[in-house]
Amino acid sequence: MWFKEHKKQILIGVIAVLAIAAALAVGIFIGRGKQETPNPTTDTEAVTDTATEEPDTESDADVSQYNVEIFTSGSWDSNGSVGATYNVRFSNTSDADVSAWYIEVEVPEGSTVADSWGCTTEVKGKTLTITAVDWGAAVAKGQTIEVGFNMTTPTAITPSISALYVDGKKQDGSAAATTEEASTEEIEPEERPEPESGTPLENHGALQVEGTQLVDASGAPYQLKGVSTHGLAWFPEYVNKDAFQTIRDDWGGNVIRLAMYTDESGGYCSGGDKEQLKALIDTGVNAATELGMYVIIDWHILHDTDPKINQGEAEKFFAEMSAKYANYDNVLYEICNEPNGGATWDGSIKPYAETIIPIIRKNDKDAIIIVGTPTWSQDVDIVADNPITGQENIMYTVHFYAATHTDNIRNKVTYALDKGLPIFVSEFSLCDASGNGANDLNQAEKWFDLINSNNLSYCSWSLSNKAETSALIQSGCSKTSGWEESELSETGKWIRNQIRGN
């Protein structure tokens, strides 16, 4: 077994007036560069400096493959609980590059993570899953990197690593775990229904919103079904006409979502090449238009949490985009992907939308505009109680990851629809909210019962070969179009069959 549990104790020393406490945790690493560990969150009491102790030379994993360690760089008392900053160090000592990795850590029930950098975290019961993302997802052979997070636990802990997964394989040689349903049953390809004659745009024209329904130019209910790219800065090769044509002709899709991150590495507002990103959007819009498909320009806020943080940039961006594509009947605008953190509907998201929408309307009076909702676009029930007024052709997002978001979020959707709120599922997948872990096909089926019974439009995450569960293309496949059945991931096969109507 390449990976073994590692426990380690921190010596607590008293120096003058400083009490230094350290709690060990587990390790992760994300490639492409290091990042300074931020200070602990400010909602704590009596923050104390803690000396950083370097891990022992003996690692938690077989040094012939991967070395994963976790150590603290600070701890503090937080209202009777213990807060700490955890650094996770991942060293790729194997003879091959790593595309993706994540670990599972044992933690006490009631543990919470306030924020993270270079990774995503999810606590379920006594298991903390730490997944390398973005700049840290790929680790070249011989490379070492650190990621980190702030976590509060009921008591001081010395957590232990229970599992390490590298490129989809658990480091005992087995494949990553799947749900019982997924592990016992192969997803068989199903025959695609005969496509309609003509392109989607030729047949259905400019779309509009009537009640909770998206309807076509003739007023008939119409369902957009397609996929979202991953971040344009990270997977630009999938923005091409042949890829989109594969989605249209082989999958039966009619919409592509162009996800342009705003505040992550390479993001539009965080050092990315703006002209290059706008050129990719133009390539995507024109490719979709030539194929008669619909296309969503997505202002993909995530790390920036609140749309008002980069509102000035958004105003200029949507003024330029709406002027450029004012005469395109197939272009939709998604103005804030997943507001999160402290971003509330009444306090920031709705006022932001009420600023951006008139900017688009100045150039394009009829385009569909999709507005994000609080808590990573889940709280459509809150929005339904106070929607935007005085505007037409507005829809609101709900996002779900089937292994994480179940009846609770579906009930929010039902409530919002009953209140008359038009909903667009602009991002979803079958796994957990990290984009990784096992697919839950049982919950996915329940979601699609709701989607199809209400004629909700949707885009699946993501058109890429990233080594994570939610990617539609297998990580070992370098083709950027014309994928065979065997080159699709489990997620890709399932989504293709859904879009085909099977």
N, C-alpha and C positions, 0 to 999 in steps of 0.2 A: 504494500500500500504506500503510495507516494506521499500521502498527506497524513500527518498524525496530530493528535491533540497536543497543545502546548500550554502549560500553565506557568505563570511566572509571578514572583512577588516583588513588590517595590519596598525598598527600605525607606522608612519614614524617619527623617532626621529633623531635629529641632535646631534651627540656627537663629539666634537672637529672637526677634519678635515674629518671625515667619514660621507658620506651621505648614509643612509640605506634605501633601497627601497625593498618592498616585494610585490609579487603578488601571490594571492592564486590560486590554481588549484584544480583538482579533485583527488579522491583517488583510489589507487589499492594496492593490496598486493599479494605477491607471497610466498608460504610456504617454508619450509626446511631451512631457515636461513636468517640472515641479511647481508647486504653488505654496506660498507661505501660509502657515496655519493661522486662521483668524482668531481674534480674541474671543473668549467665551461670551455667550449672550448676556445682555445687560439686565435681564429680569431675575437676577440672583442676589443673594445676600452674601456679604463678607467674602468677596473674591480674594483669593490668595495666590501668590506666585508659587509655581511648583517647578523644581529643577527637572529638566528633561534627562531621563536616564536612557542611555542607549541600550538596545536589547543585547542579550548575550549572543555570542557568535553562533551558538547552536540554534538552528531555526526550527520553526514549526513544521516545515515540510522537508522532504528529502532534498538535500542540496544539489543532487544530481539533476533535479527537475525544477522545483520552485521553492523559494524561501519566502514564507509569509509570516510577518510579525506585527504585533500591535503594542503600542506603548502610549503613555499619557504625557502631555506637555502642560497640563494644568488641571486643577480641581477646585471645587468651591462648594460651600453649603448652600442649598437652594430650598428654603422653606421646609427644612427637616429631611429633605432628600439629598442625594449626592450628585453633583454635576461634574463632568470632566470632559476635557478635550482629548479625543483619541486620534492618534496618528496610525495609519495602516501602511506598512511598508511591504511592497511586493517586489521580489527579485526574480527575474526570469533567468535561471541558471541552466535551462535546457538548451538543446542545440537547434531549436526552432522558434520562430516568432510566435507570440501569443496574440490572438485577435480579440479575445474577450475573456473575462473571468469574474467570478463572484464567490462569496463565502457566506456560510451560515454560522452564527455565533449563539451560544447559549447565554441568555440574559434573564434577570428576574422578571416576573410578570409585573406590569405597571411601568416598565422602562419606556422612555420617550426620547426621540431624537429631535432636537430643535432645528438644526441646520447641518449641511454637509458640503464638502467641496471635493470635486473629482469623483464623486460616487453618488448613488442614490441609496436610501435605506428604507427598510420596511420592517416593523415589529409586528409579529403575529404570535400572541401568547408568550412563550419563552424563547422564541427564535427571532433573531435579528439577521436579516439578509442584507448584505452590503454588496452592491453591484457597481463595478467600474463603468463609467460612462464618458462619452465625449472624448476629451483629450486623453483620458486614461484608459480607454477601452483596449487599445493595442499596445503591446509591450514587446519590443524587439528583443531577440536573444542577447543576453548579457546586460540588459538594461534594468535599472531599479528606479522606482518612483514611489512617492507617498501621496496618499489621499487622507481625508480625515472627516471628523464629524464631532458635534457636541451632543452628549447624551446625559440624561438624568435618570438615575436608578434609585429605587427605594432605599438601598443600602450600598455601601462600598462593595465593589465586586472585583473578582479576578476572572473574567469571562474566558470560556474555552471555545475553540473553533470546533464545530461539529462536522463541517463539510467544506470542501473546496472544489469548485468546478472551473475547469479551464477549457475554453473552446467547446462548451457544451458537454464535456465529459467529467464525471466525478473522478477524483484522483485516486480511485481504487481500480480504474480501468473500465468502469461501466459508463453507460450513457446517462445524461442528466435524467432525473426522475420525471415521470409524467403522471397525470391523473390515471385512476384505474381504468376509466373509459378509454383514454388515449393509448395506454400501454398495452391493452389487450386487443386493439382493433386497428388495422391499417385503414387509412382513408383511401378508398378506391376512387379513381377518376370516374366521373359520370359524363354521359353524353350531353353536349351542349345543345340547347334548343336552337332552332333555326333563327338567325338574327333578322331584325326587320330590314326591309329594303330601304336604302338610303342611309345617310348619317343621322346621328341623334339630333344634331343642330338643324339639318334640313327638314327633319320630320316634326320637330317640336318648337323650334324658334326660341325667341326670348321668353324666359320664365318669369313667373310672378307668384306672389303669395296671396292665397284666398283662405281666410280662416287659419286653420292649422296646416293647410295643404300647400305644397308646392305644385303649381299647375303650369301647363305649357301655353303656348301662344293661343291655342284654341280653347283654353279654359279646362282642359281635361287633366285630372290628377297625373302627376309625373314623378317618378322616383329616380333620383340620381344615385348611381351605384358605381363605386370606383375605389381608387387607392390614393394614399398620400405619399409623397416622397419623404425621405428622411431629410435632415438638414441640407440645404442646397450647398453650403460651404464644404460639407463632408462627403457627400455622395453625388457630385454634379454629373457623373457619367450616366445616371439614369434619366436625366432630363434630355430625352432625344425622341424623335418622331417614331423610330422603330419600336422603342419600348412602349410608347403610348398606343401604337397600333396593335401590339400584342395584347395589351389590356383591352382594347376595343374588340378586336376580331376574335381572339382566342378565349378571353375571359367574359366578353359581353359587357364590359364596363363602358360608361359614358361620361365619366368625370375624373379629372386628375387634380389633386391638391398640391400646390407648390409651397412647401414649408420653409420659410425663411426665418431662421432664428435671429433674434434681436440682441441678446446680451450674453450668449455663450461664446466660446472660443471661435473666432471667425465670424461672429455675429454682426449684423448691420450696424448696431450702435456700440460695438465693443471691439473696434479695430479691424473688422472685416473690410474687404475691398467692395465698397458700395457699388461702384460701376460694374464690377464683375458679377455681383449678385443680381443687379438689375438686368444685366445682359442674360443671365440664366433664366430669370423670369420671362424675359422677352422670347427667348428660345422656347420655353415651355408653353407660353401663351400661343405663339405662332404655330408650334407643332400640333397642339390640341385643336386650334382653329382649322388648320389644313385638313385634319382628320374629322372635323365636324363634331368634336367633343366639347364638353363644358370644362372650365378650368377655374380653380379657386386660388386667388393670390392671398396667402396666409401670412399675416404679421405675427410671427410665432414667439410671443413673449412666454417666458418660463422662469428663468433665473431672475429676471428683473421683477417678477411677482406682480407688480402693480402697473397697469397700462399708463398711468399718469407719469411714471418715472421717465419714460422716453416719448412723452406725448408730442413734444415739439418736432422730433424726428418723424413721428407717425404722421403728423399733419402735412409735412412737406412730401413725405413718401406717397401718401394717398392722393394728394393733389396732383402729383406727377403721374401716378399710375392711372387715375381716373380720367385725366386729360388724354393720355396716350391711347387708352382703350375704350374711349367713350362710345365709339361706334361698333364695338364688339358685343354682339348679343349673347355670347357664351361666357363672358367673364363675370365671376362673382368675387366679392371681397370679404375676407374674414379678418376683422380688425383687431382682435386680441385673443390669441389662442387659448391660454389657460391662466387666467388671473388666479393668484394663490397667496399664501401668507396672510397679510393683513388687508388685502384688497377686498373691500365690501362693495356690494351692488350700489347702494345709495350713496356711499361716500366717495367712490372713485370710478367704478366701472361704468355706471350709467352716465355720470357727467362726462367722462372721456368719450363714450359713444355719441353722446349728444353734441360733442364738438366735432368728431371725425365724420359723422354721417352727413352733415350739411356740406362739408368740404367735398365729399364724393358727389353729392347731389348737384353741386354747382356745375359739374361736368357731365354727369350721367344720372338722369332723373329716375331711371327705372331699374338699375342693376340690383340684384339680390345682395344685401349686406348681412353678414353673419356676425353676431355679437357674442363674445365669450361670457361665461357666467362664473360666479364665485367658486372657490375650492376646486381648482383645476377643472373648471367647466362641468360641475356636477349639480350645483344648487339651482336648477331651473325652477324649483318650487318657489324660491324667494323671488326670483325675477317675475314669475307669473302673478305675484301679488302687487307688483309695481312696474309694469312694462313701460318701454319707451312709447310715447304717444306722439301723434302728429306726423308720423312717418309711415310710408308704405314699403312693402317688399323687404321687411326686416325679419330675420330669423335668429334663433338663439341656439347656442351649442350645448350638447351634452356629450361628454366623453366617458368611455368606460373601458376597463380591462377586466375581462369576464371572471378571472380567478380571484379578483379583489372586490369588484363592485357587483353586488347582487340585488336582492329584493329591495334593499333600502333605496338605491339609486333608481331602480325601475319604478318604485312607488312615486318618487319625485317626478319622473317623466309623466306618469299617468295623471298625477295631480295637475301638472302644468298643462297637459293637453286638454284636460277637462275644463281648465280655466281659459282655454282658447289660445294658448301660446304656441306659435309655430316653432318646431324643433328640428335641428339638423345635427346628425351624428357625424361630426366632421373628423373625428379620430376615435379609433377603438382597436382592441386586439383581444385575443383569446386567453392570454396568459395573465400574470399579475401586473400591478401598476408600475413595476420597474421596467416593464418591457421584456422580462425574462421569466424564468421559472416554468412550471408546467402549464400546459394549456388545460383549461377547464371547459370541455366541449359541452357538458351538460348545461352549465350556466350560459354558454354562448348560444345554445339552442333557445333557451328561454329569452335571451335578448332578441334574437331574430324573430321569435314569435311576436314580440312587442313591436319590433321595427316594421315587419311586413304587414301586420294587422292594422297599423296606423300609417302605412305608406311613407315611412320616414326615410329620407335620403341619408347616405353614409359614405365615408371614406375609411378604408382600412390602413392602419399603420403597420409596416412601412415598406415602400418600394426600394429595397436595398438588399445587400448580401451581408449586412452586419451580423456578427456572430452572436445573435440574441434571438430569443424565441419569436419575437414579434416581426422579425424580418421575413419578407415573403419569399426571398430567394435564398437557397442554401449558401452558407458562407464559403464553401469550396467552389462555387460557380462564379466564373468571371464574366459570363455573358451578360450583356446589358439589354438584351431583347430576345425574342424568339425562344423562350425557355421551354424545355421539355418537362413532362410531368415529373421526372426523376430529379430535376434541377430546382424544383420548388421545395420550400420547407413544409413541415406539417401544417403550419399556419397558412402558407400560400395555397396549398391544395384545398384546404377547407374553405378559405375565402373565395377562391375561384369558383368552387361549386356553388357557393351562396350567390355570387354575382350572376352565375349562369341560370340561377333559379331552380337548381336541383335540390 
